[in-house]
Amino acid sequence: MGASPSLSAREIRNLADSTSFSSEQIEILHRRFLHLTDGKTTMSRNSFDNVPDLDTNPIKSRIVNAFFDGRNLGLRSKERVDEITFENFLTTLSFFQHVEDTHPKEDLEFCKVEKLKFLFRMYDTNGDGKITLEELREIVDELLSKKTTTDLTSSSIADAAMLEAANICMGQTETDEQYDGITFTDFLQIMRDLKIESKMHVRFLQMDTTAMCTQ
Amino acid sequence: MTMGGGSPRITGKPCRTSLRVYFILLACFPNVFMPAAAAASGNSTTFSNPETVSSGQHQDSNHYYGSTTSASQDERLSVFSLNYYHVQVPFEITLWIVLASLAKVGFHLFHKLSTYVPESCLLIIIGLLVGGIIFGAEVRSPPVMSTDVFFLYLLPPIILDAGYFMPGRLFFENIGTILWYAVIGTIWNIAGISLSLYGICQIQVFQLSDITLLQILVFGSLISAVDPVAVLAVFEEIHVNEQLHILVFGESLLNDAVTVALYHSFKELCQMRTIIAVDIFAAIAQFFVVSIGGVVVGIIYGFVAAFTTRFTQNVRIIEPLFVFLFSYLSYLTAEMFHMSGIMALIACSMSMKRYVEENISMKSSTTIKYFMKMWSSVSETLIFIFLGVSTVTEKHEWNWAFVCFTLLFCLLWRALGVLVLTWIINKFRKLLVTRKDQFIIAYGGLRGAICFSLVFLLPSHVFPRKNLFITATIVIIFFTVFIQGMTIRPLVAFLEVKKSNQQRPTVGEEIHIRLFDHVLAGVVDVCGQWSHHNLRDKARKFDRSYLAKLLIRGKEPKNSIVALYKKLELKHAIEMAESGELSKVSSSASLLGKIPKEVQNISSDELKNMKEILAKSLYRIRQRAPSYNRHSLPRETAENQVKEILIRRHGSLRDSMRSTTRARKSGAVKSRPFPQSQSARIPSRAPKRNTAFTVGEDINSETESLQLRNLSQSIIGSGSRQSPNRMEWTNEVKAEDSRSNSGRDEGGRRQALMPRVRFSQPESQDCESGRNRQGFVEIAPADQIEEDTHEEDHEIDDPLLRKPK
């Protein structure tokens, strides 16, 4: 793992306060961070090549981009950054924390919206706030393995999906409007029944199992 | 299974009296006929329990009209003779099934009753009536459902149906909890009930002290198991949310392993004179063998079945048979080895389903679905009726203490068990099992026919108090099915348990779910931590790379998104065809399946299928629509044509979405018939340069957007021969780009987007590309369509290329 500049206790405490991870989790994640970056303090895109299982993931590039997306990191702009620090890493991962039911309702609602925003940004690559047909087609292309389908099928599937979305979201509006894309509110409406945000959590371990598991 | 029936309400006096007459006839029907027929020949019925005293009175009467009596005289030829003996067995079986089915029909006619009382209760009552009549009329015990009949013939269809249509994803997401409840919960129940009952038996007053601990353990092991049949019967009507449903139902299925293992072990132990420590270990080991062995057997048979269907493309007609046969074989094999037949059947059907559905034709798939539902429905009805009939027997022994305490302990231990177990398992779950859920789980622990049959299976010489057990079992079953079954629906409403929202699956949702899966898996990989997502991903990968290649015919396995999409399309097509509307798109499904570039041979079966669909609808073919000859697809138009069809599809998809979300405005949303007049062509306006035909507005060429346009501005309005109900959809095919537009009817109504003929652009354009854009694909088989009522305008030999003239 190389020389690992470990975090001071104060840094850990700060991070714990800002991202609501526990200290043990932060330490474990920091170790993982260092493993991926080969000891450097910032992570670039090719650090993600160190994760072998990610190569088989069809949407690998989107996931990687999500880590570098300015909007996820709380920046104003929607541009991509090239290097992320450990704090940025944690910020992105904090979208996948489990929110206990004991929190007040507004917090729960806020977290849910934030998680869905994260997902929305995955779809909306150009950041214009809408998932357009072209973007949807790209997604479907990626999700389907290339061998089995042609571009035709994937684009028609994307069309169908867009139609459904249009139907759900535009059902009550005028006939005359142009449906450009799925906005975030539409997205919320579509996702309402799926309850994806309740499944969107990773069990961040308290103990370090990286030694036991093979990478 | 209860099938929702939209049956007309019966009101009015004459109808009610006719119903009453109907029911009375129903009850008398088998009873009157059978003794009469049985008197003509003398045999005991097949259903009698071998232990019941067979009707000795019939033994010696042996009247055959045709039999020779004495050798001295010749018998004259009899003009009319009766030989009931010859057909007795199948005849009586069929009579019972007819009775069951008529009862079911009766309930659904009598709507009001079935809303308050679950069907299972009504069936038991009918069984009681019939049993009572038989008992009263003949003064002998009515035929009792023999355990063989139950376990070998009546139970498998229900379990098969349950396993085949089990929501796989939900099941495996909750598998830990389900197994926890099924295994640990059942063991908890058995231990609790048995030990407390044993304590009760020790009290001298109740006259129960001759029952040994082992006997109590056997009784406990059979009474503790939640019954899948009863659970299914009741829960199907109350529609709780899917998670709760899968928990209760999965538990009822999987606890069979524990039940079978412990029941057999204890029964064997009862018969042994001495018990040594090895036996205890053997009992524990037997549990693992029973459960894991059952699953392994099931999976093996499932894969064999999947593999077999890979080669059945030429004998499609027997494809459903393989599904049923192999499932049944897996059940029988498991039973042969004393393993859990239920688990084998579940494993078999779940593992088989994914691959078989890919290999078999649509018709076979429909056949399988219908037959399964039919058989399981009949089975369930028969089981409950027999339960009622078998209750009326002389073999009861009533003991207040035993029965009451059994009932009390069953309820008490179940409630306690669910509470404690949930408290523990909630520490490991993210989606907690709430208090309401816990209550429903505890309350939904119904006992049913399985424990009934098991109690009949007890050997009398080992269990001197067997009748007592029978009585207690029957009381428990009746209580749970009647009281709990009847009250669970109002309780669900009262507690406001979350109900399931039965919505149509949509392609969009599937996309979102898949994307989400990948996101989660990716993030988990990045974090480097193991989670159950890894397991699921690995399973999926394994499945895709090895299993699917082996078990699925065809080049590659289908993606779930694509599969869902095609399924929706096909369903739509069939719906549209059935409703008599335009069915051109129906063949799009078959088109979809075949990548246009490759012209594959269509099996005659599917061709016939298509023909039927087409024949059913009296659509008016647009004359200029090129008739599509699927056997000779010109390559250049293939892509566009398919696209056209798909876009048509989308229109109907939109329709259905609209109708389900009730966002419909006025106007029928179903497909529109095509204009009849052959010359109804849309004059092409001055459209954008590269487009064949625009529906009026400007097309925003930058963004890909679906434009919902009001067709009042469309050029259609200008078409004089336009039928007012047309809907438009144009597909603009640019050279490299393709977009889809949707149009509206001129009446401003939202309508299904039906494709229309796209005309080639003004001749100034490149004719090739113009023809390429003609998309109006008329799916017709190569030979003429029968209903050629429309004027034929097909001068053009190449069916795909038509030029508007």
HADDOCK unambig.tbl for C-alpha pairs under 7 A between the chains (distance, minus, plus):
assign (segid A and resid 29 and name CA) (segid B and resid 527 and name CA) 6.93 0.50 0.50
assign (segid A and resid 32 and name CA) (segid B and resid 527 and name CA) 6.77 0.50 0.50
assign (segid A and resid 51 and name CA) (segid B and resid 525 and name CA) 6.81 0.50 0.50
assign (segid A and resid 51 and name CA) (segid B and resid 526 and name CA) 6.36 0.50 0.50
assign (segid A and resid 53 and name CA) (segid B and resid 525 and name CA) 6.42 0.50 0.50
assign (segid A and resid 54 and name CA) (segid B and resid 522 and name CA) 5.91 0.50 0.50
assign (segid A and resid 54 and name CA) (segid B and resid 525 and name CA) 6.46 0.50 0.50
assign (segid A and resid 57 and name CA) (segid B and resid 518 and name CA) 6.63 0.50 0.50
assign (segid A and resid 57 and name CA) (segid B and resid 522 and name CA) 6.82 0.50 0.50
assign (segid A and resid 59 and name CA) (segid B and resid 518 and name CA) 6.89 0.50 0.50
assign (segid A and resid 63 and name CA) (segid B and resid 519 and name CA) 6.50 0.50 0.50
assign (segid A and resid 63 and name CA) (segid B and resid 522 and name CA) 6.84 0.50 0.50
assign (segid A and resid 132 and name CA) (segid B and resid 704 and name CA) 6.76 0.50 0.50
assign (segid A and resid 133 and name CA) (segid B and resid 704 and name CA) 5.63 0.50 0.50
assign (segid A and resid 133 and name CA) (segid B and resid 705 and name CA) 6.36 0.50 0.50
assign (segid A and resid 134 and name CA) (segid B and resid 704 and name CA) 6.24 0.50 0.50
assign (segid A and resid 144 and name CA) (segid B and resid 559 and name CA) 6.42 0.50 0.50
assign (segid A and resid 148 and name CA) (segid B and resid 556 and name CA) 5.92 0.50 0.50
assign (segid A and resid 148 and name CA) (segid B and resid 558 and name CA) 6.69 0.50 0.50
assign (segid A and resid 156 and name CA) (segid B and resid 646 and name CA) 6.49 0.50 0.50
assign (segid A and resid 157 and name CA) (segid B and resid 565 and name CA) 6.80 0.50 0.50
assign (segid A and resid 160 and name CA) (segid B and resid 650 and name CA) 5.58 0.50 0.50
assign (segid A and resid 161 and name CA) (segid B and resid 507 and name CA) 5.59 0.50 0.50
assign (segid A and resid 161 and name CA) (segid B and resid 508 and name CA) 4.44 0.50 0.50
assign (segid A and resid 163 and name CA) (segid B and resid 650 and name CA) 6.90 0.50 0.50
assign (segid A and resid 163 and name CA) (segid B and resid 654 and name CA) 6.18 0.50 0.50
assign (segid A and resid 164 and name CA) (segid B and resid 508 and name CA) 6.90 0.50 0.50
assign (segid A and resid 164 and name CA) (segid B and resid 654 and name CA) 6.18 0.50 0.50
assign (segid A and resid 164 and name CA) (segid B and resid 657 and name CA) 6.56 0.50 0.50
assign (segid A and resid 167 and name CA) (segid B and resid 654 and name CA) 6.40 0.50 0.50
assign (segid A and resid 167 and name CA) (segid B and resid 657 and name CA) 6.57 0.50 0.50
assign (segid A and resid 167 and name CA) (segid B and resid 658 and name CA) 6.20 0.50 0.50
assign (segid A and resid 171 and name CA) (segid B and resid 663 and name CA) 5.04 0.50 0.50
assign (segid A and resid 172 and name CA) (segid B and resid 663 and name CA) 6.11 0.50 0.50
assign (segid A and resid 175 and name CA) (segid B and resid 708 and name CA) 6.21 0.50 0.50
assign (segid A and resid 175 and name CA) (segid B and resid 709 and name CA) 6.45 0.50 0.50
assign (segid A and resid 175 and name CA) (segid B and resid 710 and name CA) 6.19 0.50 0.50
assign (segid A and resid 176 and name CA) (segid B and resid 708 and name CA) 5.97 0.50 0.50
assign (segid A and resid 176 and name CA) (segid B and resid 709 and name CA) 5.21 0.50 0.50
assign (segid A and resid 176 and name CA) (segid B and resid 710 and name CA) 5.62 0.50 0.50
assign (segid A and resid 177 and name CA) (segid B and resid 708 and name CA) 6.01 0.50 0.50
assign (segid A and resid 177 and name CA) (segid B and resid 709 and name CA) 6.96 0.50 0.50
assign (segid A and resid 178 and name CA) (segid B and resid 706 and name CA) 6.59 0.50 0.50
assign (segid A and resid 178 and name CA) (segid B and resid 707 and name CA) 4.77 0.50 0.50
assign (segid A and resid 178 and name CA) (segid B and resid 708 and name CA) 5.69 0.50 0.50
assign (segid A and resid 179 and name CA) (segid B and resid 705 and name CA) 6.09 0.50 0.50
assign (segid A and resid 179 and name CA) (segid B and resid 706 and name CA) 5.48 0.50 0.50
assign (segid A and resid 179 and name CA) (segid B and resid 707 and name CA) 5.90 0.50 0.50
assign (segid A and resid 179 and name CA) (segid B and resid 708 and name CA) 7.00 0.50 0.50
assign (segid A and resid 180 and name CA) (segid B and resid 705 and name CA) 4.83 0.50 0.50
assign (segid A and resid 180 and name CA) (segid B and resid 706 and name CA) 6.50 0.50 0.50
assign (segid A and resid 181 and name CA) (segid B and resid 705 and name CA) 6.92 0.50 0.50
assign (segid A and resid 202 and name CA) (segid B and resid 524 and name CA) 6.60 0.50 0.50
assign (segid A and resid 210 and name CA) (segid B and resid 528 and name CA) 6.89 0.50 0.50
assign (segid A and resid 210 and name CA) (segid B and resid 529 and name CA) 6.85 0.50 0.50
assign (segid A and resid 215 and name CA) (segid B and resid 528 and name CA) 6.96 0.50 0.50
